[in-house]
């Protein structure tokens, strides 16, 4: 059960109180210079241009596998050209907004990127590589392309952070937190759980009933320990099957009350702070939950996360507008295939 503390709460009621209206006078943007162009960009015959910036055939062929069949190579080139065009659009967008990155920031971004490529993920997200070199080899990235990818990814984060800073003030955030407290009290909880998930058991799809009974017995045993006086945090660490909250004593942080499903949401509404529930059976498994009282710090953190989300939304809207206005031209043989014209029936 993956969850970043406070993020889920920050997403509530997006149509409600816009943080921008509560921000007060915007801070002046920091003075900066555009980030430096990565060194080593290949030159040569042009495959496409983005706002007159060329993407060469040499870029497409850089780091391509030597043993690829011709048909496979053509598919790889098309996919890579699409990626290079998008990254060029992002690069130009960031230069236009004068996003700067210090050497230390780039080193940190590179370290974060390496952690990402090593971390196993879903098929669409990739990950699970031994290191950046293996990532480059499998995905046909040159060193220059990795540099630009890291610069673009980190640059977008820096721009979102700038927007957040520009459009919020401590006074505005404090006023928003005060105004929204009743709403957040209703929709969010500082949550703790001892969870037993059916679907994580390898036998679940073979013998659903047996797995459900096994998890229910574990939950009953955990509840018995709580009733005897063992602390919630201790029981969660020793018995919970949730790899995220269990090691933290069952803490999920501040979350939406409906995050764990309607059965758990109903239980939240009946619980007093620092009291635990009976065993709750949900579609995904069974659990025991506890809540703590929301503090002023929790409320302010929710509003800050809301401001960050609005800034990110604004950034992506600006980037999308920039992308739609970009002038992209292809050389002969590189234009993407277009759908055939519809017949008029004649």
Number of C-alpha atoms within 10 A of each C-alpha: 11 9 13 11 16 24 20 19 26 25 18 18 13 12 6 9 13 14 24 20 12 19 23 17 14 14 15 10 10 12 8 11 12 15 17 12 13 13 11 11 16 16 12 11 13 17 20 22 18 19 14 11 16 20 23 19 19 15 25 21 18 16 17 20 15 8 8 11 9 9 9 11 16 13 11 19 19 15 12 19 22 13 13 20 19 13 18 22 25 23 22 19 21 21 17 10 12 17 23 20 19 10 9 9 15 16 13 13 18 19 12 14 19 19 16 18 19 18 14 13 12 8 7 6 10 14 18 16 18 12 16 19 15 15 19 17 13 13 14 19 23 21 18 16 21 18 17 22 21 18 26 22 15 21 26 20 14 17 19 21 15 18 21 26 20 19 22 23 18 13 13 18 21 18 17 22 24 14 13 17 19 11 13 22 15 11 17 25 28 24 22 26 25 28 28 25 21 24 15 14 13 10 12 15 12 9 10 13 11 13 21 20 12 13 21 21 14 17 25 17 13 23 21 12 15 17 11 8 8 13 12 25 20 17 20 24 18 13 18 26 20 19 13 16 24 23 17 15 20 28 22 22 22 26 25 22 24 15 13 16 12 13 14 21 17 13 19 22 13 10 15 13 15 12 12 21 18 13 19 17 17 15 12 15 18 24 27 26 24 23 24 17 13 17 12 13 10 21 24 20 20 27 27 23 18 25 24 24 18 21 24 19 13 15 18 13 12 12 17 15 11 15 19 10 11 16 13 17 16 15 13 9 8 16 14 10 7 6 6 6 6 6 6 5 4 3
